[in-house]
């Protein structure tokens, strides 16, 4: 089952590219402030996927095996991983309240 997940994840990551500009600066700042949950690796060991939806950013971190990158993507471009424990970390940043909410590691199936 792992090879299928790795292939899917690789294809999903290859279809994303980092955005450049003000938005990139903003997600870099969010990344620096993101509170990793207990059991997670250092933030510098994850690729970060940021989706802006209204006044919130949904954030998904996936444990990286190579050089770490941050991506600003559409919801459908976030790699779908349904387990993985703390190799996948999720959270939401509320722009109006200036806080992170619902930060957690994925479950394990």
Buried (B, 14 or more C-beta within 10 A) or exposed (E): EEEEBEEEBEEBBEEBEEBEEEEBEBBEEBBEEBEBEEEBBEBEBBBBBBBBEEEBBBBBBBBBEEEBBBBBBEEEBBBEBEEBBBBBBBBBBEEEEEEBEEBEBBEEE
